[in-house]
């Protein structure tokens, strides 16, 4: 791949890393897609090694983040129905409040759903904090995978 292509891949990778952290874009998929395209176009041992690493790490992260978050929420005693209500409220919030609506709607939805279920503010707040911690775990897992893919790409780029 020529230097313009490398620069374009690097730009998409940066946007993807930003998307992982901010959770507005499918950042992990952007990083993986850009690095995989680079690997396929570049070819050779370096290119295909980067493709294999990226596919493996991204797939493991995709499964692992949900398993870790689910286990964390189960330990905290947060029922699935509460998460569904939080997700619905997050989607509504996304359209009602620009930029921060998804986050505000999710938090508010979790809190209200748990408060209605338990009729106590303290357990509702604990469930909300547990849901936010689980969300943080998913972000960290996805970021780690994106950084491993980025590192593999940068290493192969330096060696080719």
Backbone as CSV, one residue per row, in Angstrom:
resi,resn,N_x,N_y,N_z,CA_x,CA_y,CA_z,C_x,C_y,C_z
1,UNK,0.862,-1.175,0.000,0.000,0.000,0.000,0.904,1.232,0.000
2,UNK,0.467,2.262,-0.698,1.281,3.476,-0.763,1.094,4.323,0.490
3,UNK,1.859,5.380,0.602,1.830,6.194,1.821,0.500,6.924,1.998
4,UNK,-0.183,7.273,0.902,-1.503,7.895,1.033,-2.496,6.891,1.630
5,UNK,-2.411,5.660,1.178,-3.269,4.606,1.734,-2.968,4.353,3.199
6,UNK,-1.684,4.325,3.533,-1.289,4.149,4.935,-1.815,5.289,5.802
7,UNK,-1.726,6.495,5.272,-2.218,7.667,6.001,-3.739,7.580,6.202
8,UNK,-4.439,7.146,5.177,-5.891,7.000,5.271,-6.265,5.931,6.298
9,UNK,-5.552,4.815,6.287,-5.790,3.767,7.290,-5.522,4.312,8.685
10,UNK,-4.436,5.061,8.835,-4.113,5.657,10.134,-5.184,6.615,10.607
11,UNK,-5.744,7.374,9.693,-6.819,8.305,10.044,-8.066,7.558,10.512
12,UNK,-8.423,6.492,9.803,-9.585,5.692,10.208,-9.325,5.025,11.556
13,UNK,-8.104,4.568,11.775,-7.749,3.960,13.066,-7.899,4.987,14.187
14,UNK,-7.423,6.202,13.976,-7.576,7.250,15.000,-9.042,7.557,15.286
15,UNK,-9.838,7.662,14.242,-11.279,7.897,14.427,-11.897,6.725,15.183
16,UNK,-11.474,5.517,14.846,-11.984,4.332,15.530,-11.612,4.302,17.005
17,UNK,-10.381,4.651,17.328,-9.966,4.689,18.737,-10.767,5.735,19.503
18,UNK,-11.010,6.872,18.873,-11.859,7.896,19.480,-13.268,7.340,19.695
19,UNK,-13.776,6.621,18.711,-15.108,6.029,18.807,-15.232,4.989,19.903
20,UNK,-14.167,4.260,20.160,-14.190,3.282,21.252,-14.383,3.987,22.585
21,UNK,-13.658,5.060,22.779,-13.698,5.764,24.059,-14.989,6.548,24.230
22,UNK,-15.417,7.237,23.193,-16.587,8.102,23.302,-17.891,7.327,23.120
23,UNK,-17.835,6.177,22.474,-18.994,5.311,22.263,-20.077,5.963,21.409
24,UNK,-19.655,6.727,20.423,-20.598,7.299,19.469,-20.502,6.539,18.148
25,UNK,-19.321,6.067,17.833,-19.064,5.321,16.612,-18.722,3.879,16.975
26,UNK,-18.906,2.950,16.046,-18.453,1.571,16.298,-16.940,1.488,16.150
27,UNK,-16.234,2.017,17.143,-14.797,2.204,17.056,-13.997,0.947,16.829
28,UNK,-14.318,-0.099,17.555,-13.577,-1.343,17.397,-13.691,-1.897,15.987
29,UNK,-14.878,-1.802,15.429,-15.077,-2.279,14.060,-14.380,-1.387,13.039
30,UNK,-14.339,-0.087,13.287,-13.610,0.813,12.386,-12.117,0.488,12.384
31,UNK,-11.563,0.300,13.573,-10.138,-0.040,13.669,-9.873,-1.371,12.978
32,UNK,-10.677,-2.368,13.300,-10.485,-3.695,12.703,-10.643,-3.641,11.193
33,UNK,-11.670,-2.946,10.728,-11.889,-2.864,9.286,-10.734,-2.206,8.558
34,UNK,-10.250,-1.101,9.092,-9.142,-0.389,8.451,-7.877,-1.241,8.433
35,UNK,-7.585,-1.889,9.555,-6.369,-2.696,9.642,-6.485,-3.943,8.759
36,UNK,-7.666,-4.526,8.691,-7.857,-5.708,7.839,-7.709,-5.322,6.363
37,UNK,-8.298,-4.197,5.967,-8.139,-3.740,4.583,-6.663,-3.522,4.274
38,UNK,-5.938,-2.891,5.193,-4.514,-2.684,4.994,-3.809,-4.021,4.811
39,UNK,-4.109,-4.983,5.669,-3.449,-6.279,5.601,-3.731,-7.022,4.305
40,UNK,-4.970,-6.970,3.841,-5.335,-7.658,2.603,-4.667,-6.988,1.402
41,UNK,-4.701,-5.664,1.371,-4.087,-4.940,0.248,-2.567,-5.113,0.254
42,UNK,-1.973,-5.055,1.431,-0.525,-5.202,1.539,-0.096,-6.625,1.215
43,UNK,-0.851,-7.603,1.750,-0.537,-8.999,1.484,0.755,-9.430,2.161
44,UNK,1.267,-10.533,1.734,2.511,-11.056,2.284,2.338,-11.543,3.718
45,UNK,3.433,-11.951,4.293,3.404,-12.479,5.660,2.965,-11.407,6.655
46,UNK,3.506,-10.212,6.514,3.173,-9.139,7.457,1.693,-8.785,7.375
47,UNK,1.195,-8.604,6.175,-0.203,-8.217,6.006,-1.171,-9.255,6.543
48,UNK,-0.933,-10.500,6.201,-1.855,-11.551,6.635,-1.715,-11.867,8.119
49,UNK,-0.534,-11.660,8.674,-0.364,-11.822,10.126,-1.171,-10.761,10.870
50,UNK,-1.131,-9.537,10.368,-1.912,-8.455,10.978,-3.401,-8.756,10.868
51,UNK,-3.832,-9.276,9.724,-5.249,-9.644,9.555,-5.638,-10.709,10.576
52,UNK,-4.822,-11.738,10.717,-5.138,-12.825,11.657,-5.198,-12.317,13.096
53,UNK,-4.221,-11.507,13.477,-4.209,-10.959,14.844,-5.448,-10.106,15.079
54,UNK,-5.761,-9.250,14.127,-6.891,-8.338,14.286,-8.217,-9.082,14.365
55,UNK,-8.414,-10.058,13.496,-9.671,-10.828,13.525,-9.791,-11.572,14.847
56,UNK,-8.731,-12.198,15.290,-8.765,-12.961,16.543,-9.034,-12.059,17.740
57,UNK,-8.294,-10.973,17.841,-8.428,-10.079,18.994,-9.805,-9.403,19.005
58,UNK,-10.274,-8.980,17.843,-11.580,-8.321,17.772,-12.701,-9.292,18.122
59,UNK,-12.615,-10.520,17.643,-13.638,-11.521,17.973,-13.628,-11.854,19.465
60,UNK,-12.446,-12.021,20.026,-12.352,-12.297,21.466,-12.912,-11.134,22.287
61,UNK,-12.626,-9.926,21.878,-13.130,-8.753,22.599,-14.641,-8.657,22.472
62,UNK,-15.169,-8.951,21.295,-16.606,-8.867,21.081,-17.356,-9.805,22.023
63,UNK,-16.856,-11.010,22.173,-17.483,-11.980,23.080,-17.140,-11.658,24.530
64,UNK,-15.878,-11.371,24.781,-15.412,-11.150,26.150,-16.062,-9.974,26.852
65,UNK,-16.314,-8.901,26.121,-16.893,-7.736,26.786,-18.297,-8.018,27.293
66,UNK,-19.065,-8.795,26.553,-20.416,-9.117,27.022,-20.393,-10.129,28.161
67,UNK,-19.461,-11.064,28.099,-19.351,-12.030,29.191,-18.925,-11.345,30.493
68,UNK,-17.934,-10.477,30.416,-17.475,-9.768,31.620,-18.554,-8.850,32.185
69,UNK,-19.204,-8.101,31.311,-20.256,-7.192,31.772,-21.419,-7.970,32.374
70,UNK,-21.822,-9.042,31.729,-22.919,-9.857,32.246,-22.599,-10.456,33.599
71,UNK,-21.381,-10.943,33.746,-20.974,-11.515,35.033,-20.957,-10.446,36.119
72,UNK,-20.471,-9.264,35.784,-20.435,-8.171,36.751,-21.855,-7.785,37.188
73,UNK,-22.756,-7.683,36.237,-24.134,-7.300,36.559,-24.857,-8.393,37.337
74,UNK,-24.564,-9.630,37.013,-25.194,-10.740,37.736,-24.737,-10.756,39.198
75,UNK,-23.438,-10.517,39.407,-22.912,-10.457,40.777,-23.546,-9.315,41.571
76,UNK,-23.842,-8.216,40.873,-24.446,-7.056,41.539,-25.956,-7.225,41.709
77,UNK,-26.517,-8.270,41.124,-27.942,-8.521,41.265,-28.838,-7.656,40.396
78,UNK,-28.296,-7.163,39.297,-29.089,-6.322,38.393,-29.797,-7.244,37.396
79,UNK,-31.139,-7.226,37.395,-31.865,-8.108,36.478,-31.788,-7.615,35.023
80,UNK,-31.972,-8.543,34.104,-31.918,-8.215,32.681,-32.988,-7.215,32.280
81,UNK,-34.140,-7.300,32.914,-35.223,-6.382,32.561,-34.828,-4.927,32.841
82,UNK,-34.070,-4.712,33.886,-33.597,-3.358,34.198,-32.698,-2.842,33.091
83,UNK,-31.836,-3.712,32.566,-30.949,-3.313,31.478,-31.722,-3.009,30.207
84,UNK,-32.777,-3.778,29.965,-33.609,-3.516,28.788,-34.235,-2.129,28.896
85,UNK,-34.790,-1.816,30.076,-35.386,-0.485,30.274,-34.339,0.620,30.157
86,UNK,-33.148,0.362,30.670,-32.071,1.332,30.533,-31.694,1.552,29.074
87,UNK,-31.633,0.466,28.308,-31.325,0.573,26.887,-32.387,1.344,26.121
88,UNK,-33.656,1.058,26.428,-34.752,1.778,25.772,-34.684,3.266,26.109
89,UNK,-34.484,3.568,27.386,-34.386,4.970,27.797,-33.176,5.649,27.162
90,UNK,-32.097,4.899,26.983,-30.916,5.447,26.323,-31.189,5.817,24.874
91,UNK,-31.920,4.955,24.172,-32.266,5.249,22.773,-33.173,6.477,22.695
92,UNK,-34.160,6.538,23.583,-35.048,7.707,23.611,-34.238,8.967,23.934
93,UNK,-33.359,8.863,24.916,-32.524,9.998,25.297,-31.627,10.467,24.169
94,UNK,-31.154,9.526,23.355,-30.297,9.857,22.220,-30.997,10.831,21.272
95,UNK,-32.303,10.636,21.087,-33.052,11.492,20.172,-33.592,12.749,20.844
96,UNK,-33.775,12.698,22.165,-34.353,13.842,22.871,-33.289,14.869,23.259
97,UNK,-32.153,14.399,23.744,-31.077,15.294,24.201,-29.858,15.079,23.304
98,UNK,-29.528,16.047,22.472,-28.361,15.878,21.589,-27.070,15.652,22.384
99,UNK,-26.192,14.861,21.825,-24.842,14.561,22.293,-24.816,13.655,23.521
100,UNK,-25.414,14.061,24.633,-25.301,13.292,25.873,-26.550,12.479,26.195
101,UNK,-27.539,12.497,25.319,-28.820,11.865,25.606,-28.746,10.363,25.825
102,UNK,-27.887,9.683,25.084,-27.763,8.233,25.246,-27.314,7.890,26.660
103,UNK,-26.287,8.579,27.114,-25.758,8.330,28.457,-26.782,8.696,29.529
104,UNK,-27.364,9.886,29.414,-28.338,10.349,30.414,-29.551,9.432,30.439
105,UNK,-30.049,9.062,29.275,-31.206,8.180,29.208,-30.929,6.811,29.804
106,UNK,-29.741,6.266,29.530,-29.373,4.958,30.066,-29.328,4.984,31.590
107,UNK,-28.623,5.967,32.132,-28.496,6.066,33.590,-29.861,6.280,34.236
108,UNK,-30.620,7.194,33.701,-31.944,7.474,34.248,-32.867,6.266,34.122
109,UNK,-32.786,5.583,32.991,-33.612,4.390,32.785,-33.293,3.278,33.772
110,UNK,-32.020,3.041,34.012,-31.601,2.021,34.984,-32.104,2.394,36.372
111,UNK,-31.873,3.635,36.740,-32.264,4.071,38.079,-33.774,3.954,38.280
112,UNK,-34.552,4.465,37.341,-36.020,4.439,37.484,-36.542,3.006,37.475
113,UNK,-36.017,2.176,36.594,-36.479,0.783,36.536,-36.192,0.056,37.849
114,UNK,-35.020,0.242,38.396,-34.683,-0.409,39.666,-35.455,0.205,40.824
115,UNK,-35.666,1.484,40.794,-36.414,2.139,41.860,-37.863,1.646,41.858
116,UNK,-38.446,1.506,40.676,-39.814,0.983,40.593,-39.882,-0.469,41.037
117,UNK,-38.833,-1.232,40.746,-38.813,-2.646,41.119,-38.621,-2.829,42.624
118,UNK,-37.702,-2.059,43.202,-37.365,-2.269,44.619,-38.064,-1.298,45.564
119,UNK,-38.553,-0.184,45.041,-39.210,0.869,45.839,-38.266,1.500,46.856
120,UNK,-36.964,1.386,46.592,-35.944,1.961,47.467,-34.903,2.683,46.616
121,UNK,-34.485,3.872,47.009,-33.490,4.591,46.196,-32.083,4.008,46.278
122,UNK,-31.710,3.466,47.424,-30.336,2.971,47.593,-30.030,1.768,46.680
123,UNK,-30.887,0.739,46.645,-30.605,-0.363,45.705,-30.664,0.082,44.241
124,UNK,-31.533,1.057,43.969,-31.619,1.570,42.597,-30.300,2.234,42.204
125,UNK,-29.730,2.991,43.117,-28.464,3.648,42.825,-27.328,2.634,42.682
126,UNK,-27.331,1.592,43.531,-26.303,0.543,43.425,-26.379,-0.161,42.071
127,UNK,-27.595,-0.424,41.602,-27.762,-1.060,40.287,-27.271,-0.139,39.177
128,UNK,-27.529,1.145,39.325,-27.080,2.113,38.330,-25.557,2.168,38.280
129,UNK,-24.923,2.195,39.430,-23.456,2.212,39.486,-22.890,0.922,38.891
130,UNK,-23.500,-0.215,39.199,-23.037,-1.490,38.648,-23.163,-1.493,37.120
131,UNK,-24.251,-0.937,36.606,-24.425,-0.875,35.154,-23.379,0.028,34.515
132,UNK,-23.068,1.137,35.163,-22.029,2.028,34.642,-20.649,1.361,34.694
133,UNK,-20.383,0.617,35.750,-19.116,-0.111,35.838,-19.018,-1.156,34.738
134,UNK,-20.125,-1.857,34.474,-20.138,-2.857,33.410,-19.900,-2.199,32.049
135,UNK,-20.480,-1.026,31.862,-20.255,-0.293,30.621,-18.782,0.091,30.491
136,UNK,-18.188,0.524,31.588,-16.764,0.838,31.588,-15.908,-0.370,31.247
137,UNK,-16.286,-1.538,31.757,-15.552,-2.765,31.432,-15.604,-3.056,29.939
138,UNK,-16.779,-2.894,29.338,-16.892,-3.171,27.903,-16.032,-2.199,27.093
139,UNK,-15.982,-0.956,27.523,-15.155,0.028,26.825,-13.678,-0.352,26.935
140,UNK,-13.244,-0.757,28.133,-11.842,-1.131,28.324,-11.450,-2.347,27.490
141,UNK,-12.335,-3.336,27.423,-12.034,-4.535,26.636,-11.947,-4.190,25.153
142,UNK,-12.906,-3.395,24.670,-12.888,-3.009,23.261,-11.671,-2.137,22.946
143,UNK,-11.315,-1.246,23.859,-10.139,-0.398,23.657,-8.864,-1.237,23.627
144,UNK,-8.760,-2.213,24.520,-7.574,-3.075,24.532,-7.429,-3.812,23.196
145,UNK,-8.528,-4.333,22.687,-8.472,-5.037,21.401,-8.085,-4.093,20.273
146,UNK,-8.659,-2.900,20.271,-8.342,-1.923,19.227,-6.877,-1.507,19.300
147,UNK,-6.356,-1.379,20.513,-4.945,-1.000,20.670,-4.007,-2.126,20.247
148,UNK,-4.389,-3.372,20.515,-3.568,-4.502,20.050,-3.550,-4.541,18.526
149,UNK,-4.718,-4.354,17.914,-4.787,-4.321,16.440,-3.955,-3.173,15.888
150,UNK,-4.064,-2.013,16.513,-3.298,-0.850,16.078,-1.797,-1.105,16.226
151,UNK,-1.410,-1.705,17.344,-0.006,-2.033,17.560,0.531,-3.026,16.542
152,UNK,-0.282,-4.023,16.212,0.133,-4.997,15.195,0.308,-4.310,13.842
153,UNK,-0.632,-3.425,13.508,-0.552,-2.694,12.234,0.693,-1.800,12.195
154,UNK,0.917,-1.032,13.275,2.081,-0.144,13.311,3.397,-0.917,13.230
155,UNK,3.446,-2.058,13.890,4.654,-2.883,13.842,4.897,-3.390,12.422
156,UNK,3.838,-3.899,11.800,3.985,-4.396,10.423,4.306,-3.258,9.465
157,UNK,3.722,-2.110,9.696,3.996,-0.941,8.852,5.465,-0.534,8.952
158,UNK,6.011,-0.597,10.150,7.413,-0.230,10.358,8.349,-1.256,9.726
159,UNK,7.904,-2.516,9.672,8.767,-3.580,9.145,8.671,-3.744,7.626
160,UNK,7.645,-3.148,7.023,7.514,-3.340,5.555,8.001,-2.145,4.789
